[in-house]
Amino acid sequence: MQTKLSSFWYFLALFSVSGVAQELCFAPIKPISLDTELETGQIRVTAQNALIQQDTLAEFNGNVEIDSQDSKITANSARVNRSNQSLNASGQVTYQDRFIKVSSESVDLNTTTNELLITDTHYQLTAMNGRGDADTIALSQDSGVSLQEVSFTTCPEGHEDWRIQASTITLSPDQNWGEMSHARFYIQDVPVLYLPYFAFPVTDARQSGLLYPMISSSTSTGVSYEQPYYWNIAENMDATIAPRLMSQRGLQLKTEFRYLSSQHNGQVDVEYLANDRATDTQDARYFYRFVHQGALSENWQVNAEYNGLSDSNYIVDLGSDYYSRADTHLYQTLGVSYYDEQLDFSLQFRDFEILGEHANSYRALPEMKLNYESELALGFEFGLASELAYFDNNSALSPQATRLHIAPTLRYPYQTQWGEFLAETTLLQTYYRQDNIDNTELSKDVSRTLGQARLFGALAFERSAGWLQDGAIQTLEPKVQYLYTSFERQTDIGLYDTTRLFSDFEGLFRGQKFTGLDRISDKNQLTVGLTTRLLDKDNNEKFALSFGQIFYIQETQVAAALEQNDRSALAAELDWQIGSKWYAHTEAQISSVTDKVERSSFSLEYTSAKDRVAQINHRYVRELSGEEINQVGITTSWPINQQWHWVGRWYRDVKSHRTVETYAGLQYESCCWAVRLVAQRHLSNRYDDSGLQSTNEFESGITLQFILKGMGGKTAGRDMLTDGLFGYRRPYLLN
């Protein structure tokens, strides 16, 4: 009997995804206790009274229980007729298995034709929220299952905010689809949608069909309606096609295609707007993206990413799931790599799609890197880092270069529980072949040879911190590094992949002030750092404070790396879990010349539960590309009561005395549905005709989202924290 009802369960699975239980929501059904001693096909009947007539007719009355290996039936009475192979149960009949519980007044089973008829039924799913009624449920081994006047909802009894009502539902054997006729969708008792016929999946396998629409409004697009359609092409590939109608811009088509094999996976995205009514020219606008990752063998891998768009303002005007309005470069890469225990090799072609009036970045076509590591006798190690790259630029006036770099290293590492020591020496040999260098100070052929020596030591002291907590430990971890790099003039080398690095506490021990290899500053310096931690009895960090500074023994001679004092800025970092609900993170770099803060950030967060978060942030940079950054922000996610949840975010530029982002979201959530309203205003960051980004224009928008829980929709108030321009980040780095 359980086998027949499993088809009914598949139909119900269409409408059911786990919901969030609240006070008025479904009370979980107790798991059924099945008789594991019964074999397949066997049943056991128990009752207060039993009457058997010549082994052909049996009647059972009073607390009748019919047990099988997979299900249980209870009723007031049951009648078994062996002559026509029928069973009838009546009077407060319940059927229950691991997935569903059905209540009815009558159940009729014909074991000869394998037909089951249940009348006047009420059902509830056991594994998830979902219930409904049906006048009759007829199951047959040949024709499948047929339901008459059936309803479904995930709302609790007496609080049916929505439901689906259908005249008939039929499910054929061995089919992944069912058919529903005369379906009506009700909000409260008001019908809002009627479908004379539609097909639906009856298994948890991926199926083609409509997804939830997205409705929003903004000053850039006007009212926007996006209706995704999911296409299950094959077992290992699918696509999503989403027409998007915007009142101010027109009809946009968004597509996503995904594929997957045992060794490879990838995705292709194409977006197209035929004629943008919001622009003067009404030109076509588009965006495309291709991403691929795969394994060629056990050690060889391949990767690719290629992005392109019609104009610099595409992401600002139309949005993107992959880039933000603050991005200035889109990646275009293709590469293969090899890894084993000692050797790793990579071949990459790197290019960019540049947005706005930003300096053209050099593309590496190609860039090859090979690194080798080997253990030697007496604990010594040998390493070899090498690179060969060709740099080109879209600008015909910019130099091009081929760069070959080889850096063999001999090191001696030593580590114990109480400290570590490292001594290493490296030879840095770089060769440049530079072209298109007329009217520059660059040389055609440059060979640069530098030597580098490094000594690093760290100790770890521990003591009991019982004054904090029983079993707590405080550590004191001093670390010292001496670094020497020889000098060679480098003004005749172009800058191809090199920019200045910011120095935080970890950066003090990095030993390099630049990315890339075009500038390697000479160094004769001593770096001193100190970290102290507080660990609880479970070895979890509760407090970590680090600070350090570089002392220059000799002035650097590489012009781009000149320091203004005999010391670097003082760098400090603090992570602190204050009690069980408060967390703080701060870092700062203080100039040794002016004693002023050059860079700082601060975050303080209060978290009392999963959905109760309040955070304040501040960041400051004295000089970044000629600008001073001074911003403060507040982020909050807080339930108002059991059904209402509020999220807000506010960021203000202190220097320019203006708000750069305001974000507010309000959500109502019941057992079976939710509605979310989001309003936001932020800098648009649009590019003007000259390619410069505007810092005075703002974008405003409102988004309304309605979700039926239990019909593929999931929601959580805190999810809104990740939306918007800045988004939510945890402020602390404790383990």
Secondary structure, DSSP 8 states (H G I E B T S, - for coil): -HHHHHHHHHHHHTT-------TTS----------TTS-TT--EEE-SEEEEETTTEEEEEEEEEEE-SS-EEEEEEEEEETTTTEEEEEEEEEEE-SSEEEEEEEEEEETTTTEEEEEEEEEEESSSS-EEEEEEEEEETTTEEEEEEEEEBSS-TT--SEEEEEEEEEE-TT-SEEEEEEEEEEETTEEEEEEEEEEEE-SSS---EE---EEEEETTTEEEEE--EEEEEETTEEEEEEEEEETTTEEEEEEEEEEE-SSEEEEEEEEEES--TTSSS---EEEEEEEEEEESSSSEEEEEEEEEESSTTHHHHH--SS--TT--EEEEEEEEEEE-SSEEEEEEEEEEEE-SS-----EEEEEEEEEEEEE-GGG-EEEEEEEEEEEE-SSTTS-EEEEEEEEEEEEEEEEETTEEEEEEEEEEEEEEEEES-TTSS--SEEEEEEEEEEEEEEE-EEEE-TTTSTT-EEEEEEEEEEEEE-----TTS--SS--B----TGGGGT--SBSSSS----EEEEEEEEEEEEE-TTS-EEEEEEEEEEEESS----GGG--SSSB--EEEEEEEEETTTEEEEEEEEE-TTT--EEEEEEEEEEEEETTEEEEEEEEEEEEETTEEEEEEEEEEEEESSSSEEEEEEEEEETTTTEEEEEEEEEEEE-SSEEEEEEEEEEE---B-TTS-B-SS-EEEEEEEEEEEBTTTB---GGGGGG-TTT---------
